[in-house]
Amino acid sequence: MKSFKYLSILFLFFAMSSCKKENVTYQCPMQCEGENTFSSKKGTCAVCKMDLQPVSNQTKKIVSDEISEESIFNLTSKWNTEEGKTIQLKELKGKTLVMVMIYTTCKAACPRLVADMRSIEAKIPKNDNIQYVLISIDPETDTPKRLKEFAIENQMDGEQWTFLQGTVSSVREFANVLAVKYKQISPLDFSHSNIISVFNSEGELAHQQEGLGVDNKETISKILELVK
């Protein structure tokens, strides 16, 4: 009987322990306030108004070393950034990518594409896992120095922005991947498609927005979905 009594007490102890209320901390899923958390506070983020989520329940993305056949990270071409660095696209792995192909001497469509990119970026809470990438279709003119100047002129010089200069062949290869068509019609003028593309963290195409000044709600919704 004594052993039964001790077992009953032990079971009661563990039962009471398991019923203790856990301390839950909450955080904005977009991390608008960095790594800040709020103890036992439900509600919405003061910045983006999204519901705060329990930190313990947030899904953490695991970036695999494997690259799918559909990923742009399979491309081995090298690119020069506006900061004078040389990178491969796979170095952007782990980020949601919002990409567009432009050229800096364009006076017609490109300024509007740039405005569309800025509009998308402005409507999304700052997130280190999103990169906005502009690739030049005129690598001979758009040197890293010129791309840097263009970034500053257009207030796109933050860390979330990246400008890339490739070679004629690498630009052509990447355009084919995006289904972007372009043609040089004079030394400083090109005709080209007007497409903004969104890639997931594995470099797979998730969404495309075609046209100039179009409603970007669907594009923004897809980006927010990918970074949850």
Secondary structure, DSSP 4 states (H G I P E B T S, - for coil): -HHHHHHHHHHHHHHHHHTSPP--EEE-TT-TTTT--EET--SB-TTT-PBPEEGGGSPPP---S---TT-GGG---EEEETTS-EEEGGGGTTSEEEEEEE-TT-SSHHHHHHHHHHHHHHTS---TTEEEEEEES-TTT--HHHHHHHHHHTT--STTEEEEE--HHHHHHHHHHHT--EEEEETTEEEE--EEEEE-TTS-EEEEEESSS---HHHHHHHHHHT-
